[in-house]
Structures are given as C-alpha cells and as structure tokens.
Amino acid sequence: MKALFASAVVALLAAPVYADCTYPTPPAKIPDGNTATLDEMITVKKQIKEYDDATSSYLTCIKQEHDDALAKIGDKASDKQKNDLQRVEAEKHNAAIEQLQSVADRFNEQVRAYKARNDQKKD
C-alpha cells in the first residue's frame, strides 16, 4: 500500500510539471522539390530552422522540469520512481529528436530533388 501511495504521489508531482513544456510543431508542409520554387524552398528552410530552435527549447524545458521534479520528490522517492521519471523524460526527448530528424530527412530529400531539377535545366 505504501508503494502504491508513493507512486501516486510521484505521478501527481510529475504530471503538472511536464505540462508546461510545449511540444514543437513541425512545418505544415514540405514542398515537392520537383515542382517547388526557390522561394518555397527558402520559406520551408526558415520554418525548419524555427522548428529546430523550438525543439531545442522543448528539450531544455523537459530536462529542467525533470530535474525540478526530482528535486521536489527528493529522498522521498524510491529508485524505481526516480527511474520512471527519467524514462518519461527520455521518451519525450527521443520522440522530439526522432520527429525533428524525420522532418529534416524529408526536407533534405526534396532539396536534392530541387537541385537535380535545376541542374538539368542548366544543361
């Protein structure tokens, strides 16, 4: 019963803490490099840079909130509870990085298509 109560306390302490970090939103659309204009590609490049910056801010935020949650529960929490907080922070971190990498990969693919199309026009 004590373990269940302690788990509930950790969950209650951690839940509102993580609610303050806003998950970054990727650009709504990545243009097709086979048909996109230079302006479209530059606009999305800027959006991806903003998204990258927002992701960095998010990662900093969840790390700080994780550290704050650990400090708040201090010695009252078991190793399992501390590990659970660490796991949650790591999962959020990894999800944000994976999404950022996916967006960057898709954009880079379209940049290559754009460059290939424009190189053919020069020939």
N, C-alpha and C positions, 0 to 999 in steps of 0.2 A: 504494500500500500504506500509506503514511503517513497519507493522508486517511482510509482505512478504519479504521485503528487509532485515529486521533484521534476519529472518530465513535463508535467503540465505547467509548472512554474517557468521552466526554461522556454517552453513553447510560447507562453504568454509574453515573456520578456523579449523574445527574439522577433515575434511576428510584427509588432508595430515598428520595430527598429528598421527592418528591411523595407517597409512600405514607403519610406521617404525617398528611396533611390528610384529615379525614373529610367525605365528601360529605354535605350536609344531606338529610334525609328529609322530604318534604312530608307534610302531614296525610293520613292514610289515606283519608279520605272527606270530601267536601264535601256537606252536606245539600241536598236539593231545597228551594229557597225556597218552593215552592208547598205543601209539606206540613210543613216543619220547624217546630219550636217555637223560641221565643226563646232558651231555654237551649241548644239545639243550635247555633243561630247564634252565640251568645256563646262557647261552647266552641270552636268551629272558628275564630272570630276570634282567640282567645288562641293556638290552635295555629299559626295562620298568623303571628302576631307572633313566636312562638318560632322558627318556620321561617325567618322573615326575619332574625332575630338570628343563627341558626345559619349562614345563607348569608353574612352579613356576616363572621362569624368565619372561615368557609371561604375567602372571598376574601382576607382578610388573611393567612391561613395560606399559600395558594398564592403570593401575592405575596412573602411573606417567604422561602419555600422557593426561589422563582425567584431572588430576589436572592442568597440563600446559595449556590445552585448556580453562579451567575455569578461570585461572589467566589471560590468554590472552584476553578473552572477558570481563572479569571483570564486572563492573556495567552496561556495555552497553547491556547486555543480559537480557531478561525477565526471570521470574521464569520458564516459560514453556520451554524456550530454554535451561536453565540450567538442567531442569528435563530431557529433551531429551538427552542431553549429558550423564547424569547419567544413563538413561535407556540403551543407546548403550553400555556403559562400563559394566553394569550389565549383559546384554545379552551375550556379548563376554566372560565375566568371567564365567557365568553359563554354556555356551556351552563348554568351555575348561574343566571345572570341570566334567561335565557330561560325556564327551568323556574319560577323564582320568579314571573316576570311572568305565565306561563300559569296558575299556581295562583291568583294574585291576581285575574286576569281572570275565572276561573271562579267564584270566591267572590263577587266584586262582582256578577256576573250573578245569582247566587242571592239576594244581598241585595236587589237591585232587585225580583226576583220576590216575595220575602218582604214587602217594603214595599208593593208593589202589592196583594198579597193582603190585607194588614191594612188598607190604606186603603179597600178595597172593603167591608170589614166595618163600617167606621165610618159609611158612607153609609146 
